[in-house]
Amino acid sequence: MKKFALIGAAGYIAPRHLKAIAATGNRLVVAMDVSDSVGMMDSHFPEAEFFTQFEEFAAYVEDQKILGEPLDYITICSPNYLHVAHIKYALQNGIDVICEKPLVLYSPDLDLLNIYQKKYGARVHSILQLRLHPAIMALKEKVDAAPAEHVFDVDLTYLTSRGKWYLKSWKGVDSQSGGVATNIGVHFYDMLHFIFGEVEGNEVHYKDHRSASGYLQYQRARVRWFLSIDSKNLPDNAIQGEKTTYRSILVGGEELEFSGGFTDLHTHSYQNILAGHGFGLEDNRVAIETVETIREQSIVDSGDRAHPLLHKVKDC
């Protein structure tokens, strides 16, 4: 049984990590969040210690080491801009890390964290759960089996409707979340790299606090992409079905069905990490560089590479 700590226990994604820690037969020793709305901890770990101040949490973690009960992992579900600081704290204390996406906001931080890993002997593991999705793995096998010269045409669409609270939270501040393409899209860009290879071109056709769209050229794919948290941008078939979240990947005109199969991917990720097969710092680099470029580069005319939903934001 491994001993875990968790930072960001009140966050949206924390319940999946709590479930994964329990499902893999391990124990949450202590958790921390500035918010005390963490009652879901009782479903799995009612005996866990809890703090709302990081200094108190840090002191408790260090006390456990002095008492001969060091933690094995610190799981990080804190806001994106705090990931690097929290990862450094864990590594400096010789504790392995499991961190939510995006692992970092800026690619140079990957190099810095690698230095920390080597100095302190602990490891960073990331949640890249789409690489474990059965439909994604099957698509990768299909692409790998195709003639090497074949380049696939792909449309990636992801809309997850969010209320007014989103832009008033840290998620609506680009310097803290990385912007909408980073916050809701980084794992999709990792998936595209995982399947289609290295990035050869990156264009941005539109971006604001709610939506972003562009075009990516990979070794094996031409990808038109559209991401949004605005329900006004949902396609007609989603509106008719009263859906508030819409995921679609068209590959060569064929729809890849991957709406289901998400609920246990964090548990699967933990199983792989605990077995020594997790995803490390370098596995994140291409996706982090992709969203970094999207965040920083200027908008260009879409020409004939416009995503089919781009008109919804351009016509506003």
N, C-alpha and C positions, 0 to 999 in steps of 0.2 A: 504494500500500500504506500503510494507516494503522498507527500504532504504538500498542499497547494495554498497559495494566497491569491486573492483576486482584487485588482484595482479597477474601479468602475462598476461596482456591484448594482447600481441603480440604472445602468444603461440599458438601451433597447436590446442589445445582443447578449447581455450577461446571462439570462436564463438558459441559453443554449450551452454556454460554458459550464454553468452549474450542473446541468443535466449530463454533460459529457464527463465531468469529473466524477460524478456519482456512478454513471453507467460503466465507467472503466475500473470501478472498484477502488477509487482513491478518496482522499479526505480533504475537505476544505478546512484549514486551520483558522484563517483570518481573512477578512475582507475589508475594503475601504471604499467610501464614496463621500463626496461632499454633501450629497442628498441622503436622507435617512429612509427613503422609500424603498426599502429592500426586503419587504416581508416575504418575497418569493424564496428567500434563502431558507426559510423554515421548511420548505417542501423537501429539501435534500440535506441541509446542514444546520439544524437549529442550534447546535452547540458551538458553532464557529464564532470566534471573536469578531467584533465589528467596530470600526472607527470612522469618524467623519473628518478627522484631521490627518494629513499625510504624516506629520511629524510623530504622532502617536502610533500610527501604523508602522512606520519605519523603526521606531524604538522597539515595538513588540517583535518585529521580524528579527532584529538584531539580538534581542534577549533570547529568542529561541535558539539561536546559534551558540550563544554563551552557555546556555543550559544543556547543550548537547542534543538538541532536537531541531537541527537546521531544516529549513524548507527545501523541497526539491524543485518546485516550480512557482513562478509568479505569473499568473494570467493577467493580461493587460487589455481592458475594455474601456479605457479612459478616452476622452476626446482626442482626436487625431494629433493635434499640435503638442500633446503631452506625451505621446508614445516614446519619443527618443529619451526624454528625461527619466521616464519610468523604467525603460529598458536598461539605461545606464545604471540606475540604482540597483536593479536586480543583479546585473553582471558584476558590479563592484562588490557585491556580497556573495559572489560565487553561486548564484541561483540561476538555473535555466529559465528561459522566458517562453511563453506562448502568447503571441500578440495578434490582435485583430487587424484587419485591413483598414486603411493602408498602413503598412508597417512604418513608413516614414513619409514625410511630405516632399523631401528633397533628396535627390540621389547621393550627394556627397555624404549624407548621414550614414549611408550604408557602409562607406569606407571607414568612417569613424567608429561605427559599432563593431566592425570587424577587428579593429585594433583593440577595442575593449574585450572582445571575445578571447583574443589571443593572450591578452595580459592577465585576465582573471580566470580563464579556463571554463567559463560557462558558455552556453549556447543559446542562440535566438532561433525560435521556431515560429513560423507564420501560418495563418489560416488562409489557405488558397483552396477553398472547398470545391470550387467548380472543377478543378482538375480531377476530383474524385467522383463526380456525378456520372452515373452509368451512360447517359445519353452523350455526354461530352467525350467520354473515353471511347465510345463507339464511333463518334465522328472522327476523332483523331486516328483511329485505326483505318477508317475509310480513306482519309486524306493521305496517310502514310502509304497506303496500298495503291494509290492513283499514280499514273505516270509522273515522273519528277517535273516535267515541263508544264504540267497542267496547273493553271491558276484559277482558283474558285472565286465566283462572285458572291459576296455575302452582304446581307442587310441585317444589322443588329439594332433592335429596338427595345428599350427598357424604360417604362414609365411606372413610377411608384408614387401615387398621389400623397401629398403632405399638406397639412393645414398651415394656417398663418404662423403657428408657433415655430415652424421650422426656421424661417428666416430671422426670428427673434432669438434663436438659440445660437450656440457656437457653430452649428452646422451652416448657418447662413452667412458666416464670416469667412471669406476666402483664405485669409491668413491662418485661420484656425482649423478649417475643414479641408482646405485645398480646392474648394469649389465643387459644384455639383458633379462634374465629370470624375473628380477624384473620390468624393464621398460615396456616391452610389455606383460608380462605374469601374473603379480600379480592378476589381476581380474579373470583370468582363474583358478588360484589356489583357489581363494575365491569361485568361482562357484563350483569347485569340492568338497570343504569342505561343502558348502551349501547343496549339493545334497547327498553326500556319507558319511558324518560324519567326525570323527576325523582322523588325520594322524597317521598311525601305523608304517610306514617305508618310508625312503626317500633316494634314490640312485641317483647319478649323473654319467652319462655315457660319457658325452662330454660337454665341454664348452669353448668358446672363446669369442671374442668381438662381433661376428656376430651370433652365434648359441649356443644352449644348448639343451641337451636331457637327459632323465633319466626315473626313475620309482618311482611311489608313491603307497604305500599301504594305502588305507583308510578302514574304518570299513566295507563299502559296495562295495568297488571297488578295482581292480588292474589296475593301470593306466600307460601306456607307453606314454610319452610325448615328443614332439619335437617342438622347437621354433626357428625362424630364421628371420633375416632381409636381408638375402642374396638370391637374385633371382635365383642363381645357384642351390639352394636346393628345388625349387618348384617341385612338383610331375609332372609326364608327362601329366596328364589330365588337370592340370592348365596351363602348357606351351602351349598345343594345343589350349586351350581356350583363350590364350593371357591374362591371369589374372596375376596381380602383387601382389594380396593379396589372401591368401587361408586359410580358416578356415574349420576344420573338426573335428567332434567328433563322433567316432564309439562306440556304446554301444552294446555289445553282437553281434557285426558284422553288426548292423544296423546304417545307417547314420542318425545323428540328423541334420536336416536342420535348421540353424539359421543364414544364411548369411544376411538376411534382418531383419528389425525390430529394427535397432540400432539408427536410426536418432532421435527418440523422447524420448529415454531412459533418457537423462539428464533432460528433462522437467518433465518426470514422477518422477524422483528422487527429483526434487525441490518440486513438488506437495506433495510428501510424507513427506519431511522435514518440509514444511510449515504447514502441517496438524499434525505434532508431531509424525510422524512414520518413521523418518530417521534411518540410520545406524550409530552407535556411535563408540567409540574407541574400545571396546571389540569385536565388530563384525569383526574388522580387524585383530585380533591377530593371528589366525591360518595361514592366508595367509602370513602375515608378517614374522612369524616364519618359514614358509615353504621356502620362497625365501631367507631368511637369512641363512638357512641351506644349500640351493643350492649354495649360494655365497661362503660359508666358507669351505664346506667339500671337501675332495679329490675325484677324479674320481675313480670309480671302474669298473671292467669288467662287461659288460652288461649280459653275459651269455645268457640265453634264454628269457631275458626280454627286448631285444633291440627293440626300435621303428623301424618300417619298413624303415624310411628315414635316420636312423643313418648312414647307409653305405655311404651316399652322402658326409658327412663330414669326415668320417674315411678313405675313399678311396682317398681323395685329396692329 
